[in-house]
Amino acid sequence: MRSGSDTLEEVKRRTDLVEVVSGYVKLRKNGQRYLGLCPFHPEKTPSFSVHPEKQVWHCFGCGIGGDVLSFVERAEGLTFREALEKLADRCGVVLREESAQDRAKRETGRALMDDAVAFFQAALGRSAQAKQYLEKRGVSTSIASRFGLGFAPDSWDSLRTHLLRKGFSEQDLQGAGLVRERENGKGSYDVFRNRLIFPIWDDKGKVIAFGGRAFGDDPPKYLNSPETESFHKGRTVYALHLAREEIRSKGYVLLMEGYMDVLACHQHGFSNAVATLGTALTAEHLKTLRRVTQEAVLVYDGDSAGYNAALRSLPLLEAAGFGARVAVLPEGQDPDSLLKEAGPEGLTDCLDAALPLVDYQIEFLLRKYGLDSESGRREVWNGAVEVLALVRDQATYDHWRSRLSGLWAGRESHRVALVEADLMRAVNQRRTQAGSPRATAEDGPARASATPPKQPASKLTRMEAAVLRAAAEEREGAEKVLSRFPPERFGSAERQAFAGFLKETLERSASEDSPWDQSLWSQANERQKVILSRLLASPEPAHPLEECLIELESYWEWQEFRRLRQRLLAGETLSRDEVDAMDRLARQMRT
C-alpha cells in the first residue's frame, strides 16, 4: 500500500539524490550535473547523469531514468513500498501505519499458506508414489527441499479438514484459492488432489499460491491456484527469489516454461533459471524482472511453437528495454530432458550459441523455408516483414534490411536497392496496419546491453525537445507551449504522447497548489518518467522559450508550404483555401 502523496513528497524533499546515487556510483561534477558509469548496463564512457537541482537521473546509454525512488527500486531490486520505507527510514520520515484490520488479514493469510505448505510437505514424506516419481525424474532430495515440494493426497477434503481444525475459516480457504465451493453450495472441496505440489512465491519469498503436477496423463497436466488478491499469473515469476543472487552475479536471467525445467537447471548449477506460470511472457513479468536484470536468455523449443512464442515476446522485450537472446534446444528436447541426456555441457553449448531474438526469428524462417522455391521465398518474405515491423532498434533493423535484400537479390546485385525499397515499403505498411511506430533511434527504447550508437538528432527533434523541456520545467512554460501547439502537432508518436500527458496534467492540476514537478511525477507512468528524466537531465543548454517557439513555428510553416508546393508541382489541383494558405505562408516566410 502506497503512502499518501504528501508523505512521498516529504521523503523526496528530505533526500539528496546525489548522496544516494553516490552510494552505488562514483560521480564527478560536470557543470550543473554529475556524471558516472551506469550501474544498470556495462559501459566504458560515462552516460549516466544526475541533475541535483531537478533531483532526476537518466542514463543516455540504456535510456532509463527517474527520481530517487525509482533509482533505489532498480538498484536494490525492491518494490516501490520497500524503496519508500528504506528512504523514509534514512531521512527520518514516519510512514502511515497499516490498519489493525489489514495487518490481521495479512498475518492470517501468511499463516494459512505456511500451514498448507507444511501439510503438503508432510504428505510427501508419507507418499511412496510421490517419492518414486521424484526419483524417476531425477530430482534430488536437496532440490526437493530447496523448492519446498509437497504432495496433495488423493482425497476430496484432507487439506480443508486439516486447515479448519487449525482454526481457519471457510472464507479464509476460499480466499487463498485452496478450496472450491461445491455446486450445491454446501461446503467446499480441495483444489489439489493426488498431485505433486510446487509452492509458488512472490519475489520476496512468501508463498502466495501452489502448482500441482499430475502423476499420469490426467488433464490438466499442470494445475495452478486460481488468481487471488496476492497471486496473479501474468505477474508472478516462478523461483525468482531463489534465482535473484545468481541472476545478478551472471548478469542475465534464464527464462523457462515449466517448474521441472527450473528444478533441473538449479540442480545442475544453472541457478539463474526462472519460469512463467503456464502463460505467455507479459509486460508485468518483465517489470518484475527489471528489478534484477535487463538481460534475458529465452530457452525455447526449436519448433514453430518456440518461434511463435519469440514473436509474441519481441515487442514486449523491446518496449521494456531488455537485451534478449534465444537458446534453441535440439528438436524434441526441453531443458530437463537435455540435462538428463547431455549433462550441463549440453545446455551450456546451447546457451553459448544463443542468438539475439530478431536473429533467431529470421534465421528460423530461412532454415525452415529457404529461398530455393517460390513458396519458400514467399513464406520468408511474409515472416520477415512481420518480424521487422516489430523491431524498434535502428541498428538491428538496418542490419536485417540490408542482409535480406542481398539474399533475395542473389547474384543480381543491381536489384538490391529495388528489393530493399520493396521490403521497407512492406514493413512500413505492416506497421501502419498494426499502429506500430517506425524504427527510429529517437523513439525506439535503447538496448540495455550496450550503449547504442549516437545518431545526430534532426533539427525538428532538437527544437521540439527544447520546448517540451521548458514545458516540463515550469507550469508557465507548459501553459505557453500548449496554448500555441496542440499535442498532435509534434513530429513523433513519443513526443505527441508526452505533450498529451503534459496537457492532461495541466488540466488536472489547475485547481491544485502542488508544485509543477510534484504534479508531473505523481501522475506519470513509467515510460513518461523516463522521458521526463531525459528532458530534465539533458546536457543540452536551455534556450529561451520564446525563441524556440518562434523557430519551431517557422519550421512547421516551411514544412506545410513545401507539402502544398509539392502537391502543386505533382499536378494536383489545390482548393481555394489551400492556395490562400500557400500565399499566406510565403508572405510569412519572406517577413
C-alpha positions as CSV (number, residue, x, y, z in Angstrom):
1,M,0.0,0.0,0.0
2,R,1.4,3.4,-1.0
3,S,1.6,6.2,1.4
4,G,-0.2,9.5,0.6
5,S,1.4,11.9,-1.9
6,D,2.3,14.3,0.9
7,T,4.4,11.7,2.7
8,L,6.0,10.6,-0.6
9,E,7.0,14.2,-1.4
10,E,8.3,14.8,2.1
11,V,10.6,11.8,1.7
12,K,11.8,13.1,-1.7
13,R,12.3,16.6,-0.3
14,R,14.5,15.4,2.5
15,T,16.6,13.0,0.3
16,D,19.6,14.2,-1.6
17,L,19.7,12.2,-4.9
18,V,23.4,12.8,-5.5
19,E,24.2,11.4,-2.0
20,V,22.0,8.3,-2.5
21,V,23.4,7.6,-6.0
22,S,27.0,8.1,-4.8
23,G,26.5,5.0,-2.6
24,Y,26.3,3.0,-5.8
25,V,28.1,5.0,-8.5
26,K,31.3,7.1,-8.5
27,L,30.1,10.5,-9.7
28,R,32.1,13.5,-10.8
29,K,30.8,17.0,-11.2
30,N,30.3,18.3,-14.8
31,G,28.8,21.8,-14.9
32,Q,25.4,21.6,-13.2
33,R,25.3,17.8,-13.5
34,Y,27.1,14.8,-12.1
35,L,28.3,12.0,-14.4
36,G,29.3,8.4,-13.8
37,L,29.2,4.9,-15.3
38,C,25.7,3.5,-15.4
39,P,25.1,0.8,-12.8
40,F,22.4,-0.8,-14.9
41,H,24.4,-1.7,-18.0
42,P,28.1,-2.2,-19.0
43,E,29.8,0.9,-20.4
44,K,33.2,2.4,-20.6
45,T,32.2,6.0,-21.3
46,P,30.0,7.7,-18.6
47,S,26.5,8.3,-19.9
48,F,24.7,8.2,-16.5
49,S,23.7,11.7,-15.5
50,V,22.3,13.1,-12.2
51,H,20.8,16.6,-12.1
52,P,20.8,17.7,-8.4
53,E,18.5,20.8,-8.9
54,K,15.8,18.8,-10.6
55,Q,16.5,15.7,-8.5
56,V,16.4,13.4,-11.5
57,W,18.7,10.8,-13.0
58,H,19.0,9.5,-16.6
59,C,21.2,7.2,-18.5
60,F,21.7,8.3,-22.1
61,G,23.2,4.9,-22.9
62,C,20.4,2.5,-21.9
63,G,17.6,5.1,-21.9
64,I,16.3,4.6,-18.4
65,G,15.8,7.3,-15.7
66,G,13.6,8.6,-13.0
67,D,13.6,10.0,-9.5
68,V,15.3,8.8,-6.3
69,L,12.5,6.2,-5.6
70,S,12.9,4.6,-9.0
71,F,16.7,4.5,-8.6
72,V,16.6,2.7,-5.3
73,E,13.9,0.3,-6.6
74,R,16.1,-0.6,-9.6
75,A,19.5,-0.6,-7.8
76,E,18.4,-2.9,-5.0
77,G,15.6,-4.9,-6.7
78,L,13.0,-3.5,-4.3
79,T,9.3,-2.9,-4.7
80,F,8.0,0.7,-4.6
81,R,6.9,0.3,-0.9
82,E,10.2,-1.3,0.1
83,A,12.2,1.5,-1.5
84,L,10.0,4.1,0.1
85,E,10.4,2.5,3.5
86,K,14.2,2.4,3.1
87,L,14.4,6.1,2.1
88,A,11.9,7.2,4.8
89,D,14.0,5.4,7.4
90,R,17.1,7.1,6.1
91,C,15.7,10.6,6.3
92,G,13.5,10.2,9.4
93,V,10.0,10.4,7.9
94,V,7.3,8.3,9.6
95,L,5.1,6.4,7.1
96,R,1.4,5.9,7.6
97,E,0.8,2.9,9.8
98,E,-1.0,-0.2,8.4
99,S,-4.5,-0.6,9.9
100,A,-5.1,-3.3,12.5
101,Q,-7.7,-5.0,10.3
102,D,-5.3,-5.1,7.3
103,R,-2.5,-6.3,9.4
104,A,-4.6,-9.1,10.9
105,K,-5.8,-10.2,7.4
106,R,-2.3,-10.2,6.1
107,E,-1.0,-12.3,9.0
108,T,-3.8,-14.8,8.7
109,G,-3.2,-15.2,5.0
110,R,0.5,-15.8,5.6
111,A,-0.1,-18.3,8.5
112,L,-2.7,-20.2,6.3
113,M,-0.2,-20.6,3.4
114,D,2.6,-21.7,5.8
115,D,0.3,-24.3,7.3
116,A,-0.7,-25.5,3.8
117,V,3.0,-25.9,2.8
118,A,3.7,-27.9,6.0
119,F,0.7,-30.1,5.3
120,F,1.8,-30.9,1.7
121,Q,5.4,-31.5,2.7
122,A,4.4,-33.9,5.5
123,A,2.2,-35.7,3.0
124,L,5.1,-36.1,0.6
125,G,7.1,-37.8,3.3
126,R,4.4,-40.4,3.7
127,S,3.7,-40.9,0.0
128,A,5.7,-43.7,-1.7
129,Q,4.1,-42.7,-5.1
130,A,5.4,-39.1,-4.9
131,K,8.9,-40.1,-3.7
132,Q,9.1,-42.7,-6.5
133,Y,8.0,-40.0,-9.1
134,L,10.7,-37.6,-7.9
135,E,13.4,-40.4,-8.0
136,K,12.3,-41.3,-11.6
137,R,12.5,-37.6,-12.7
138,G,16.0,-37.4,-11.1
139,V,15.0,-34.7,-8.5
140,S,17.5,-34.8,-5.6
141,T,16.4,-34.6,-2.0
142,S,18.2,-31.3,-1.6
143,I,16.4,-29.7,-4.6
144,A,13.1,-31.0,-3.4
145,S,13.7,-29.4,0.0
146,R,15.0,-26.1,-1.5
147,F,11.9,-25.8,-3.6
148,G,9.6,-26.9,-0.8
149,L,8.0,-29.7,-2.8
150,G,4.9,-31.5,-1.4
151,F,2.1,-33.9,-2.2
152,A,-1.7,-33.4,-2.2
153,P,-3.3,-36.7,-1.1
154,D,-5.9,-38.4,-3.3
155,S,-8.7,-37.0,-1.1
156,W,-11.5,-34.5,-1.7
157,D,-11.1,-32.7,1.6
158,S,-7.9,-33.7,3.5
159,L,-6.3,-30.2,3.3
160,R,-9.7,-28.5,4.0
161,T,-10.3,-30.6,7.1
162,H,-6.7,-30.0,8.4
163,L,-6.9,-26.2,8.0
164,L,-10.4,-25.9,9.5
165,R,-9.1,-27.8,12.5
166,K,-6.2,-25.3,12.8
167,G,-8.8,-22.5,13.3
168,F,-9.0,-21.0,9.8
169,S,-12.4,-20.3,8.3
170,E,-14.1,-21.5,5.1
171,Q,-13.8,-17.9,3.8
172,D,-10.0,-17.9,4.5
173,L,-9.5,-21.1,2.5
174,Q,-11.6,-19.9,-0.5
175,G,-9.9,-16.5,-0.5
176,A,-6.5,-18.2,-0.7
177,G,-7.6,-20.4,-3.6
178,L,-7.1,-23.7,-1.7
179,V,-10.7,-24.9,-1.9
180,R,-13.6,-24.6,-4.3
181,E,-17.3,-24.2,-3.3
182,R,-19.4,-27.3,-4.1
183,E,-22.1,-26.8,-6.8
184,N,-24.9,-27.4,-4.3
185,G,-23.4,-24.6,-2.1
186,K,-22.9,-27.0,0.8
187,G,-19.2,-26.8,1.8
188,S,-16.2,-27.0,-0.4
189,Y,-13.5,-29.4,-1.7
190,D,-9.7,-29.3,-2.1
191,V,-8.4,-27.8,-5.4
192,F,-5.3,-30.0,-5.4
193,R,-5.8,-33.8,-5.2
194,N,-3.2,-36.6,-6.0
195,R,-0.6,-34.2,-7.4
196,L,3.0,-33.3,-6.8
197,I,2.8,-29.8,-5.2
198,F,5.1,-26.8,-6.1
199,P,4.8,-23.8,-3.7
200,I,4.7,-20.5,-5.7
201,W,6.3,-17.5,-4.1
202,D,6.3,-13.7,-4.6
203,D,9.6,-12.0,-5.4
204,K,10.3,-11.7,-1.6
205,G,9.9,-15.4,-1.0
206,K,6.4,-15.5,0.6
207,V,4.2,-18.4,-0.6
208,I,1.2,-17.0,-2.4
209,A,-0.1,-20.0,-4.4
210,F,0.6,-23.5,-5.5
211,G,1.1,-25.5,-8.6
212,G,0.2,-29.2,-9.0
213,R,1.6,-31.7,-11.4
214,A,-0.5,-34.8,-12.2
215,F,1.4,-38.1,-11.9
216,G,-0.1,-39.6,-15.0
217,D,-1.6,-38.1,-18.2
218,D,-4.8,-37.0,-16.5
219,P,-5.7,-33.5,-17.7
220,P,-4.7,-30.9,-16.8
221,K,-1.1,-32.0,-16.6
222,Y,-0.3,-28.8,-14.6
223,L,-2.8,-27.0,-12.4
224,N,-2.2,-23.7,-10.7
225,S,-4.1,-22.0,-7.9
226,P,-6.8,-19.6,-9.1
227,E,-5.9,-16.0,-9.0
228,T,-6.3,-14.2,-5.7
229,E,-5.6,-10.8,-4.2
230,S,-1.9,-11.9,-3.8
231,F,-1.5,-14.1,-6.8
232,H,-1.6,-13.0,-10.5
233,K,-0.2,-15.5,-13.0
234,G,0.7,-12.7,-15.5
235,R,2.8,-11.0,-12.9
236,T,4.4,-13.8,-10.9
237,V,7.8,-15.2,-11.9
238,Y,8.4,-18.7,-10.5
239,A,11.5,-19.1,-8.3
240,L,12.7,-15.5,-8.7
241,H,13.6,-15.2,-5.0
242,L,15.8,-18.3,-5.3
243,A,17.5,-17.2,-8.5
244,R,17.9,-13.5,-7.7
245,E,21.6,-13.6,-6.5
246,E,22.7,-15.8,-9.3
247,I,20.9,-13.6,-11.9
248,R,22.8,-10.6,-10.5
249,S,26.1,-12.5,-10.5
250,K,25.8,-13.7,-14.1
251,G,24.1,-10.6,-15.4
252,Y,21.2,-12.3,-17.1
253,V,18.1,-14.5,-16.4
254,L,17.3,-17.8,-18.0
255,L,13.5,-17.8,-18.8
256,M,12.0,-21.3,-18.9
257,E,8.5,-22.6,-19.4
258,G,8.0,-25.1,-16.6
259,Y,8.6,-26.0,-13.0
260,M,10.6,-29.2,-13.7
261,D,12.8,-27.3,-16.1
262,V,13.7,-24.8,-13.4
263,L,14.3,-27.5,-10.8
264,A,16.6,-29.4,-13.2
265,C,18.6,-26.2,-14.1
266,H,19.1,-25.3,-10.4
267,Q,20.2,-28.9,-9.6
268,H,22.8,-28.8,-12.4
269,G,24.2,-25.4,-11.5
270,F,22.1,-23.0,-13.6
271,S,20.6,-21.2,-10.6
272,N,19.6,-18.1,-12.6
273,A,16.7,-20.0,-14.1
274,V,13.0,-18.9,-13.6
275,A,9.7,-19.6,-15.3
276,T,6.4,-18.1,-16.2
277,L,3.4,-20.0,-14.9
278,G,1.8,-21.5,-17.9
279,T,1.2,-18.1,-19.5
280,A,2.9,-16.2,-22.3
281,L,5.5,-13.6,-21.2
282,T,3.9,-10.4,-20.2
283,A,4.9,-6.8,-19.6
284,E,4.2,-7.3,-15.9
285,H,6.7,-10.3,-15.8
286,L,9.4,-8.1,-17.3
287,K,8.6,-5.2,-14.9
288,T,9.3,-7.7,-12.1
289,L,12.5,-9.0,-13.7
290,R,13.8,-5.5,-14.4
291,R,14.4,-5.0,-10.7
292,V,17.1,-7.7,-11.0
293,T,18.4,-7.5,-14.6
294,Q,17.8,-6.3,-18.1
295,E,19.3,-9.2,-20.0
296,A,17.4,-12.5,-20.7
297,V,18.0,-15.8,-22.5
298,L,14.8,-17.4,-23.5
299,V,15.1,-21.2,-23.6
300,Y,12.6,-22.3,-26.3
301,D,12.0,-25.5,-28.2
302,G,13.4,-25.3,-31.8
303,D,9.9,-25.7,-33.3
304,S,7.1,-23.5,-34.6
305,A,5.7,-23.1,-31.0
306,G,9.0,-21.7,-29.9
307,Y,9.2,-19.3,-32.9
308,N,5.6,-18.0,-32.2
309,A,6.5,-17.5,-28.5
310,A,9.5,-15.5,-29.6
311,L,7.5,-13.4,-32.0
312,R,5.0,-12.6,-29.2
313,S,7.8,-11.7,-26.8
314,L,9.7,-9.4,-29.2
315,P,7.6,-6.1,-28.8
316,L,7.4,-6.7,-25.0
317,L,11.1,-7.2,-24.6
318,E,12.0,-4.2,-26.8
319,A,9.4,-1.9,-25.0
320,A,10.9,-2.9,-21.6
321,G,14.5,-2.3,-22.8
322,F,15.6,-5.9,-22.4
323,G,18.5,-7.3,-24.2
324,A,17.2,-10.8,-25.2
325,R,18.7,-13.9,-26.8
326,V,17.1,-17.3,-27.6
327,A,18.8,-20.6,-26.9
328,V,17.5,-23.2,-29.3
329,L,17.4,-26.7,-27.9
330,P,17.6,-29.9,-30.0
331,E,14.3,-30.9,-31.6
332,G,12.1,-32.7,-29.1
333,Q,14.1,-31.6,-26.1
334,D,13.3,-29.4,-23.1
335,P,15.9,-28.2,-20.5
336,D,15.1,-31.1,-18.2
337,S,15.5,-33.9,-20.8
338,L,18.6,-32.2,-22.3
339,L,20.3,-32.1,-18.9
340,K,19.5,-35.8,-18.3
341,E,20.9,-36.9,-21.7
342,A,23.8,-34.5,-22.3
343,G,24.5,-33.1,-18.8
344,P,25.3,-29.5,-18.0
345,E,27.7,-29.3,-21.0
346,G,24.8,-29.9,-23.4
347,L,22.8,-26.9,-22.0
348,T,25.9,-24.8,-21.8
349,D,26.6,-25.4,-25.5
350,C,23.0,-24.2,-26.3
351,L,23.3,-21.1,-24.2
352,D,26.7,-20.2,-25.7
353,A,25.1,-20.5,-29.2
354,A,22.1,-18.3,-28.2
355,L,21.0,-15.8,-30.8
356,P,19.6,-12.3,-30.4
357,L,15.9,-12.5,-30.6
358,V,15.4,-11.0,-34.0
359,D,18.3,-13.0,-35.5
360,Y,16.7,-16.2,-34.1
361,Q,13.4,-15.5,-35.7
362,I,14.7,-14.7,-39.1
363,E,17.3,-17.5,-39.1
364,F,14.4,-19.8,-38.1
365,L,12.4,-18.7,-41.2
366,L,15.4,-19.1,-43.5
367,R,16.2,-22.5,-42.1
368,K,12.5,-23.7,-42.3
369,Y,11.5,-22.4,-45.7
370,G,14.7,-21.5,-47.6
371,L,14.9,-19.3,-50.7
372,D,15.1,-22.1,-53.3
373,S,11.4,-22.2,-54.1
374,E,8.8,-19.5,-54.8
375,S,6.7,-20.7,-51.9
376,G,9.7,-20.7,-49.6
377,R,10.7,-17.2,-50.6
378,R,7.1,-16.0,-50.0
379,E,7.0,-17.5,-46.5
380,V,10.3,-16.0,-45.6
381,W,9.3,-12.6,-47.0
382,N,6.0,-12.5,-45.1
383,G,7.6,-13.7,-41.9
384,A,10.5,-11.3,-42.1
385,V,8.1,-8.4,-42.7
386,E,6.1,-9.4,-39.6
387,V,9.3,-9.5,-37.5
388,L,10.9,-6.3,-38.8
389,A,7.6,-4.4,-38.3
390,L,8.1,-5.1,-34.6
391,V,11.7,-4.0,-34.4
392,R,12.4,-0.6,-33.0
393,D,16.1,-0.8,-32.6
394,Q,17.5,1.1,-35.6
395,A,20.8,-0.8,-35.9
396,T,19.1,-4.2,-35.8
397,Y,16.5,-3.1,-38.4
398,D,19.2,-1.7,-40.7
399,H,21.3,-4.9,-40.5
400,W,18.5,-7.3,-41.4
401,R,17.0,-4.9,-44.0
402,S,20.4,-4.9,-45.8
403,R,21.1,-8.6,-45.4
404,L,17.7,-9.8,-46.5
405,S,17.8,-7.6,-49.6
406,G,21.2,-9.1,-50.5
407,L,19.9,-12.6,-50.1
408,W,16.8,-12.0,-52.2
409,A,18.7,-10.3,-55.0
410,G,21.3,-13.1,-55.0
411,R,23.6,-12.8,-58.0
412,E,21.6,-9.9,-59.4
413,S,23.4,-7.3,-57.3
414,H,21.9,-4.5,-59.4
415,R,18.5,-5.4,-57.9
416,V,19.5,-5.0,-54.2
417,A,18.3,-1.4,-53.9
418,L,14.9,-2.2,-55.5
419,V,14.4,-5.2,-53.2
420,E,15.4,-3.1,-50.2
421,A,12.8,-0.4,-51.2
422,D,10.1,-3.1,-51.6
423,L,11.0,-4.6,-48.2
424,M,10.9,-1.2,-46.5
425,R,7.6,-0.4,-48.1
426,A,6.1,-3.7,-47.0
427,V,7.4,-3.2,-43.4
428,N,6.0,0.3,-43.1
429,Q,2.7,-0.8,-44.5
430,R,2.6,-3.6,-41.8
431,R,3.4,-1.1,-39.1
432,T,0.7,1.2,-40.3
433,Q,-1.8,-1.6,-40.2
434,A,-0.8,-2.6,-36.7
435,G,-0.5,1.0,-35.5
436,S,3.2,0.4,-34.6
437,P,5.8,3.2,-34.8
438,R,8.7,3.2,-37.2
439,A,12.1,2.0,-36.0
440,T,14.0,5.2,-35.2
441,A,16.9,5.9,-33.0
442,E,14.9,8.5,-31.1
443,D,11.7,6.7,-30.5
444,G,13.0,3.2,-30.0
445,P,13.9,2.2,-26.5
446,A,17.6,1.6,-26.2
447,R,19.0,-1.8,-25.5
448,A,20.4,-2.2,-22.1
449,S,23.2,-4.5,-23.0
450,A,25.3,-1.8,-24.7
451,T,25.4,1.9,-25.3
452,P,23.7,2.4,-28.7
453,P,25.4,4.3,-31.5
454,K,25.0,8.0,-31.3
455,Q,22.9,9.4,-34.1
456,P,22.6,13.2,-34.6
457,A,19.1,14.4,-33.9
458,S,17.2,16.3,-36.6
459,K,16.6,20.0,-36.2
460,L,12.9,19.3,-35.7
461,T,13.7,16.8,-32.9
462,R,16.0,19.3,-31.1
463,M,13.5,22.1,-31.3
464,E,10.6,20.0,-30.1
465,A,12.7,18.6,-27.3
466,A,13.7,22.1,-26.3
467,V,10.1,23.3,-25.9
468,L,9.0,20.1,-24.2
469,R,11.9,20.5,-21.8
470,A,10.7,24.1,-21.0
471,A,7.2,22.8,-20.5
472,A,8.4,20.1,-18.1
473,E,10.5,22.5,-16.1
474,E,7.8,25.1,-15.3
475,R,4.0,25.3,-15.3
476,E,4.1,28.6,-17.1
477,G,6.3,27.1,-19.8
478,A,3.7,24.2,-20.2
479,E,0.9,26.7,-20.5
480,K,2.7,28.8,-23.1
481,V,3.7,25.8,-25.2
482,L,0.4,24.0,-25.2
483,S,-1.6,27.2,-25.8
484,R,0.2,27.5,-29.1
485,F,0.9,23.9,-30.1
486,P,-1.6,21.1,-29.6
487,P,0.0,17.7,-28.9
488,E,-0.8,16.3,-32.3
489,R,1.4,19.0,-33.9
490,F,4.6,17.3,-32.7
491,G,6.6,15.2,-35.1
492,S,6.8,11.8,-33.4
493,A,4.4,9.5,-31.6
494,E,6.5,9.7,-28.5
495,R,6.6,13.5,-28.4
496,Q,2.8,13.7,-29.2
497,A,2.0,11.3,-26.3
498,F,4.3,13.2,-23.9
499,A,2.8,16.6,-24.9
500,G,-0.7,15.0,-24.3
501,F,0.4,13.9,-20.9
502,L,1.6,17.5,-20.1
503,K,-1.7,18.9,-21.2
504,E,-3.7,16.4,-19.1
505,T,-1.6,17.1,-16.1
506,L,-2.0,20.9,-16.6
507,E,-5.8,20.5,-16.7
508,R,-6.0,18.1,-13.7
509,S,-3.8,20.3,-11.5
510,A,-5.3,23.6,-12.5
511,S,-7.1,23.9,-9.1
512,E,-4.2,22.5,-7.0
513,D,-1.5,24.2,-5.2
514,S,1.1,21.4,-5.8
515,P,4.4,22.3,-7.4
516,W,4.5,21.6,-11.1
517,D,7.3,18.9,-10.7
518,Q,5.3,17.1,-8.0
519,S,2.2,17.1,-10.2
520,L,4.2,15.6,-13.1
521,W,6.0,12.9,-11.1
522,S,2.9,11.8,-9.2
523,Q,0.8,11.3,-12.4
524,A,3.5,10.0,-14.8
525,N,3.6,6.3,-15.7
526,E,7.0,4.5,-16.0
527,R,7.6,5.5,-19.7
528,Q,6.6,9.1,-19.0
529,K,9.1,9.3,-16.1
530,V,11.9,8.1,-18.3
531,I,11.1,10.8,-20.9
532,L,10.8,13.4,-18.1
533,S,14.2,12.5,-16.7
534,R,15.7,12.5,-20.1
535,L,14.5,16.0,-20.8
536,L,15.4,17.5,-17.4
537,A,18.8,15.8,-17.2
538,S,19.7,16.8,-20.8
539,P,23.3,18.1,-21.3
540,E,22.0,20.5,-24.0
541,P,22.0,24.1,-22.8
542,A,18.5,25.5,-22.3
543,H,17.4,28.1,-24.9
544,P,14.9,31.0,-24.4
545,L,11.5,29.5,-24.8
546,E,10.1,32.3,-26.9
547,E,12.9,31.9,-29.4
548,C,12.3,28.2,-29.6
549,L,8.6,28.6,-30.1
550,I,9.1,31.2,-33.0
551,E,11.7,29.0,-34.6
552,L,9.6,25.9,-34.3
553,E,6.5,27.7,-35.7
554,S,8.6,28.9,-38.7
555,Y,9.9,25.4,-39.3
556,W,6.4,23.9,-39.3
557,E,5.2,26.6,-41.6
558,W,8.0,25.9,-44.0
559,Q,7.1,22.2,-43.9
560,E,3.5,23.0,-44.7
561,F,4.5,25.3,-47.5
562,R,6.7,22.5,-49.0
563,R,3.9,19.9,-48.7
564,L,1.5,22.2,-50.6
565,R,4.1,23.2,-53.2
566,Q,5.0,19.5,-53.9
567,R,1.3,18.7,-54.5
568,L,1.1,21.6,-56.9
569,L,4.2,20.5,-58.8
570,A,2.8,17.0,-59.0
571,G,-0.1,18.4,-61.0
572,E,-2.7,18.3,-58.2
573,T,-5.4,21.0,-58.1
574,L,-5.4,22.8,-54.8
575,S,-8.5,24.2,-53.2
576,R,-9.0,28.0,-52.9
577,D,-8.2,27.7,-49.1
578,E,-5.0,25.8,-49.8
579,V,-3.9,28.4,-52.4
580,D,-4.6,31.1,-49.9
581,A,-2.6,29.2,-47.2
582,M,0.3,28.9,-49.6
583,D,0.2,32.6,-50.3
584,R,0.0,33.5,-46.6
585,L,2.8,31.1,-45.6
586,A,5.0,32.5,-48.4
587,R,4.4,36.1,-47.1
588,Q,5.2,35.0,-43.5
589,M,8.4,33.3,-44.6
590,R,9.5,36.4,-46.5
591,T,8.8,38.5,-43.4
